[in-house]
Amino acid sequence: MPSRVSEAEYYYSLVADKPGEARKLMEFFSEKQVNLLAITNFPVGEGKSQLVFIPADPEVLKKAAADAEIDLVGPKKAFLIQGEDKIGALYDYILKLSNAGINIHASNGVVDGTGRFGYVIWVNPADYEKASATLKTSDWRNIQPSPPEKKQPK
């Protein structure tokens, strides 16, 4: 099965950076039938962590968060790439963005143990539309690696 690139809407919430905070949110979202395609957590300093949610249905996430009085920031945009795991599976995507002059601001990937992968890419909001068009082009055979940078003579 070929890889699939999806435009993803994401939201985030800041919580105390201490044991059990993410668990409470995940338990509540589970009870409210929130299907998350991806979640990323990381510390942001001053005793806080940022939890990033990519929901299958943003409306379900927003309603559950409102019911629990959880402050969500968003929607924001990212890309979710899913496909068959193989060596170099992400290379074409990263190469295409590089060749288009688009910087990957952040990314997060994982394999699922059954031969599939998921990869989330964040780019600068000003580059999002160009990145979307770049990632969704399908003729991978025409991708050319970037030439090595020429060293300036000393």
Secondary structure, 3 states (H helix, E strand, C coil): CCCEEEEEEEEEEEEECCCCHHHHHHHHHHHCCCCEEEEEEEEEECCEEEEEEEECCHHHHHHHHHHCCCCCEEEEEEEEEEEECCCCCCHHHHHHHHHCCCCEEEEEEEECCCCEEEEEEEECHHHHHHHHHHHHCCCHHHCCCCCCCCCCCC
